[in-house]
Amino acid sequence: MKKITFITIIALLGFVSINSCTEDWEEMNVDPDNPTVAPATNLLAHTLRYAGDVFYDDWQDMNNFMSFAGHVTKIQYVDEARYEYRESVVNAAWEDYYVLQMDLKKMASSARSQGKMKTWAVSKTFSAFLWQMATDMWKSIPYEEALAAEEGVNNPVYTDQETIYLALIDSLEAANAEFNKAYPSDDLGSGDVLYSADFSKWQKFCNSLRLRIALRLSYSHPTVAQNLAETVLGDPTNNPIFESNEDNAFMFWPGAAPYKEPWAENFEDRDDHGMAKTLVDSLLALNDPRLPVYAKENPDGAYVGLVEGAAKGTFNISEISRIGVFYRENPSGHTPFMRYSETMFNVAEAALNGWNVGADAQTAYETAVRASLEENQVAEADITTYMAQPRVAWGGSEEENRHKIIKQKWIALFKQGREAWSLQRRTDFPQMDDAPGSPFTGHNRQPFRYPYPQDEKILNETNYMQAADGIVDHYWGQQMIWDTRTGVE
């Protein structure tokens, strides 16, 4: 996407031409600079940009979820990595999800009214993507009544997570059905700053999300998960998934203010983050060629990660490796919504489960590892050497191969803190104790969830209190429905 296109579309979000009739007093008093209806393409541009900006920045990703996942942690002002959260940040995260969902609802309505059902399918795809992120943070959330304020619903009930997941499966199935139909007049317009108005790539995103959901539910709802995976992978013509790194749902930023990649923008005046010990030690143990891409050497020429949420006075900031230039210092860099490598790891796990998905687990696994290495610009000779290592190469027992799939998937999810954290909670890999500097005692794992916002307790108290029952120390007590681990607290 050219920079001028991205910047122009975002700048035009607040302007929509309205044809007015001077014969009607009410229409004469319509303010053309404050329209009540925006074109679907403008809403899409705003939603994509806003989601990439607020959900993948320092406040809502690097400070907490990247640390919970064992990838990146704070080295200065370590509060969030120690679970000392800021109410304003939690409240903002909650609000951001619902603001974006309202925009996507309006986008869907606008598209449907014009018979642009593929554009409608795009809105439903990205909506499902965001709903899953939200429920995987908080579990039960307002969903069925969440966007009904205009109908007078000001205190929406919380929907349980199982109901939300089943609804997302149905929603993505409906979106995929519309992608498969012919709508020759449909056009996403220049507001698609993710895929440049390519519906075929959006359909792959849609079905890759369906597969993500299937694997997320594989331990807790195995029949639902298997049926969904077999449906998607059993008909690649009508249910296409990502086929190469060219299909990655990566939003590339123009690089000029105010549209800079969030990590790079943060780096211009902050140095609060370093590499997490869990990831650095894992990459060192594997002689992983992604290490110098993900991380920088410290002043002594070594790669050193910090224990996630370390206690005060237990480390020297100068000794901790910082995040690599590729991910941290490129204003024109990318925000990774979803990767081809993740999709192929999901195919590999589905096949290893014995599901009828028309794929070979080893082939899918090797394709996924290679895709991640190529995405990180690793040289071919280094790829060959790496994949031949016994700790990486396919082989051994089924459990050993499953462990390799999960480990490599976790490594590949760098810069996707929420998704890596969800993988860690589902599989207990890597097994991570709670932060040593945490003010909350008696826990043996990283958080199960994100704290509910206090604004909800004030504004929607009855429903909030029902949803919050059983939560311990804000972060624990309630496990996600797909988190079937035992003996964790």
N, C-alpha and C positions, 0 to 999 in steps of 0.2 A: 504494500500500500504506500503510495507516495505521500510525503509529508504534507503537501499542500491539500491533498484530499482529506486527510485525517483532521487537520486543523480547521479547514473550512467547514466541514460537517459539524464538528463540535461547536464552532462559533455560531453556527446558524440554528442551534437548537432552540433558542428562544424566539426565533422569527418564523412565522408562517403567514403566507399571504392569505387574506380572506376577502372574497368578493362580497361587497356590501351593496345594498339597495338603498338609494337615497330617498325612496318613497316610503320607507318604513322607519318610524322614529326609533324603535328598539335596535334595529340593525345599524342606524346611524350612530348609536352610542356604543357599538362594539369597538373595543380598543384593539386595533390591528397588531399592536406590539405585545399584547398579552392574550394570545389565542387560547381557547379552551380545548382545542384538539390539535395534536401535532402529528405529522406524517409518521408512518411506521418506521421509515428509514432513519429519521431523526431520533426517535425513541431508542432504536437499536444502537445507534452510535453512542448515545449517552450512556446506555446501560452497560455496554462493553467497556467503555472507557472508565466509567465510575467503578465498576466491579474490579477491574484490573488495578485501579488506583488505590482503593480502600481495603481490599481483601488480601492484597499481596504486597503490602508496604511494611514498614517497621512496626507500626502500632498493632496491626491485626494479623501479622504473620511472624515476623522475625522475633519479636519480643517474647512470644509465648509458644505458638504451635510448632515452630521450627525447633524450639528447645524441648517441648514435650516429645517430639519425634526423634530427638537425638542427633539432629543435623547441625544446627547453629544455636548458640546461646549468647546471652548478654554478658559482657565483660566489664561494663560500667553501668551503674544504676541498675543493678541486677534484680530489681523488684519482681518483675513479671515472671522471670525464670524461676523465682522462688515462690511463685503463686501469690505475691502481694500485688493484686490487680488494682487498676484504677477504675473507679465507677464510671467516669466519663467515657472511657474507652469501651467498656462493656455496653453501656447504653448506646453509644454511637454505632457499635457493630450491629446491635439488634435493630436499631432504626434504619441503618443502611440496607439491610436485607429487605425490609418491608417497603421502603421507598422504591427500591429497584423492582420488587415484585409488582407494585402498583403500576410502574411504567410498563412492565411487560404485559400486564393485564390490558392496559390501554392499547399497546401495540397489537395484541391479539385481536382486540375488538375492532380496531381500525382496519386490520388486514382482512378479517372476516367480512366486514361490511362492504369491502371492495371486491370480495371474491378471490382475494390473494391468499389462498390456503397454504401455499408453501411458505410464504412469509409468516403466516400464522404458526406453522410447524416450527419455524426457527424460534419464534417467541416461546413456544412451549418447551423446546429443547433447552434453551438457556434458563428458562424458569425452573425446570426440573433440576438442572445443574446446581442452581443456587439453593433450591429447597433442600436438596440432599446435603449440601454443605451446612445449612443452618440446623437441620435436625441432627446431624452428626456432631454438632457442637453442643446442643442443648437437650436433645432427645425430644420430649413433648414440647410442642410450640403451637401457637395459634396458626391454624392452617385452613380449615374449612370455612371459618368465619373471619379470617384474617384481613381480607381486603373488602369488607362490607361496611365500612364506615359511612359511605354515601347512602347506604340503605338503613342507617340508624344503629348499626351494631358497633358500639363503642367499647364493649368489654367482651372481646371474643374468647370463646372457650379454647382450651388447649387440646390439640388432637394428639392421640398417642402415636408413637413412632411407627408401629406396625401398620397402622392405617395410612400414615403418610407414605411409607414405602410402597404399599400396594397401589396407592393412588398414582404415585410417580411411574410405576410400571405401566399402568393403563394410559397415562398421559403421553409417555414416550412412544407407546405402541400406536396411539392415535396420530401422533406427529409423523411417525414413520410411514403410516398409511397414506398421509397426504403427500409426503415426499415422493411416493411411488405413482402419484397421479399426474396427469398432464395439465399444467396451467400455463399456456404459452404467453399470456399477458403479464404473468407475475414477474416481479423484479425487485430484489432487495434494495437496489439503489446504492448510492455511494456511502450510505451510512454503515455498511457492513465493513468495519475496520478490522475484522478478524479473518474473513475468508473471501473478501472482495466479490461478494454477491454470487458465490459459487454454491448453489443448493446441494450439489453432490457431496461436497465436503461437510456441509451441515448435516446431511443425512448420515454420513459416517460418524460424525460426532454424536448424533442421536443414538445410534445403535451401539457405539462404544460405551456410552453411558449406561445403556441397558445391560451390557455385559458387566460393567463395573458394579452395578446394583446386584446382579446375580451372584458375583463372587463375594460381595459384602454380606449377603444373606446365606452363604453356603454352609456355615456352621449352625446357624440358628433356625433357618427355614430351608433345609436341604431340598425338599421336593419343589418348592417354589423356585428356588435358585436353579436347580437342574432343568426344570421345564423352560425357564426363561433363557438360559444359556443355549439349550438345544434349539429353541425357536429361533434365536438370533443367528447362531452359527450354522444351523441346518439349512438355511436358505440365503446364501451370500448374495444372490441376485437382488432379492427384495429387502434384504437386511444387511447392507454393506457396512463393514467396520473399517477403521483406519488400516491402510495398506502399506504405508511407508512414512518416513519422517516428514514427507511433504504434506501429510494430512494433519500433523500436530496442531492442536488448538492453541497456538502461540500468538499472542498479540504483540506485535512489534511497535515500539514507540517512536515517534518522530525524532525525539532527542532534543527538541528546543522547548524552552519554558512556554507554557506550563505543562507540556506533554513529554516529560522525561520518565524513563523507567524508574519506578519507585525506589528500588534499592540503591540505584546510582544517584538519584536525587538526594536521598538520605545521606549518602557517603560524602556529598559535597561539603557538609558541615558537621558530620557526626562520625564517631568511631566507637560505637557502643557495642558492637557485635564481633564475635570471633567464632571459630569452628568448635563444634562440640566434640568432646572426647570420644563419645560412642562411635561417631562416624569416622573420625580420623584414625582411631585405632583399628577399626574394621578395614578401612582402605589400606592401611599399612600392612596388615596381616595378609592381605590378598595381593600385595604388590600392584595395586590397582592404578592404572594409568589415568584415571579420572581425578586422582588426588591433586595434582598440580593445577587442574582446571577448577576444581571446587575450592581449593585453598592456596594460600601463600605460605612460603616458608617463614619461620620467625627469624629474628636477627642472627640467630646462631646457625641458620641453615637447616633447621629441623621443622618437622610438622608436629605441632603440639596442640591438642584440643583441650578445652576446659570442661570439667565435670559440670553437667547441666544444673544450673541453680546452685553453684558452689557457695559455701559459707564465706562470709566476709573474712578477709585476712588470710585466706588459704592459698592464694595464687598471686603471681606477678603478671600484670596485664601485658607487659612487653614480651613475655615468653609465649603468649597465645597466638597461634596462626590466625590471620585474618582471612576473610572470604576472598576467593579468587577473583581476578580482574574480570573474567568473562561474565561472571554473574553479578558482580558488585559495582563495577566502575564504567559501565557502558550506558550512557543516557539513551541510546537508540537500541537498547537491549530488549529482551522479550519477557512477557508475563506468561508462564505456562499454565493454561487452564487444564489441559489434558494431553497426554503423550501417546504416541504409537507404541513405544516400548511397554508402557503400562498395559495397553490393550493386549499385546502379545503375551505378556506374563499372565494375564487373566485367561487367555486361551490355553496356555500351558497348564495352569492349575486346573482348569475345567477338564482338560483331557486326562490329567493325572487322576482326577476324581473318578474316572471311568465313565464320564458322561459321553453321550453320543453326539459329539460336536464336529466330527469330520476332520479332526486334526490330530497330529502326533505331538505328544507332550514335549519330547526332546527337541523336535524341530522348532516348535513355537518358542521354547525357552531360549534356544540358541539364537533365533531371530531377534528376540527381545533384548538379549544381552548385547548383541551386535548393534542393534538400533540405538541403544543408549550410548555405547562407545562412539559410534559415528556421529550422533547428535553433539557429543562433546569434543568432536574433531580429533579423536585419537587416530593415530596413523595405522594403516593396515597391518604392518608388521607387528606392532604392539597389540593389536586386536587378536591376531593369531596366537601370539605368545600367551596372552592373558587367558584366552578361552581354553588353552590346552592345559592349564594348571589343574591338578586333581581337585582342588577346592572349588573350582569354577566349572570344570567340564562335567557334563552329564554322566551319571553312573552311580552305582551303589544301590542301596535299598530305596524303596518308594519314599520312605520318610526322609532320607538324605536328599533325594531329589526335590522333595517338597520344600525342605529347608533352603536349598539353593535358589529355588524360584522366589521364595519370600525375601531372602537376603538381597538378591540382585534387584528385585523390584523396589525394595526399600532404598537401596543405593541410588537407583535411577530416578526416584521421586524428588531429587534435590530441588529446592525452591518451591515445592508444593507441600508446605508444612502441614496443612490440614489433612491432606490425603495420606502422607507418611504417618501421621499420628493415628489416623483411622486404621491403617494397616497394622501398626504396632498394637493397638488395642484389640484388634480382631485376632491376631496370631500370637501375641505376646513375644514377638520378635521385632527388634532386640528386647530382651528382658531388661527393663530399666527400673531401678529403685526410684523413690521420690527424691526430690532435690535436697541435698544436705543442708542447704540454708533455709529450708522451708520453716515457717512459723507453726505449721500444722504437724503434729506428731502422730505416730501410730499407723502410718501408711507405708505400703511396700511397693507401690507402683506410681508411675506418672499419672496425672489426672485422668479420670474417666470422662470428664465433661468440662464445659466452660461455665462459669457462674452465670446465673440468671441476672438480668439487669434490675437494679433497685427501682428504676422507673416503673417496671411492671408491678412490683410489689405495692407501689403507691397508687398507680392508676388502674390496675386490674387485679386487685388483691385477692378476691375470692378464687378466681381461676388460677392465679399464680400459686396460692397456697396449696391447692390440690395437686398441681404439677410438681411442686417442690418437695412434697412429702418423701422422706427417706434420704434426702441429700445430706451429706456429711461434709463439713468444712468447705462448702461451696463447690468443690471439685469432685468429691467421691460419693459413695453411697448408692447412686443409681448408675448401673452400667447400661450402655446402649443395648438394644435388643439383639444386635448381632455380636456383642461381646460376651462370649460364653465362657470366659475364663473363670476358674474357681480358685479360691485361696488368695484372691487379690483384694486389697482394701486401701 
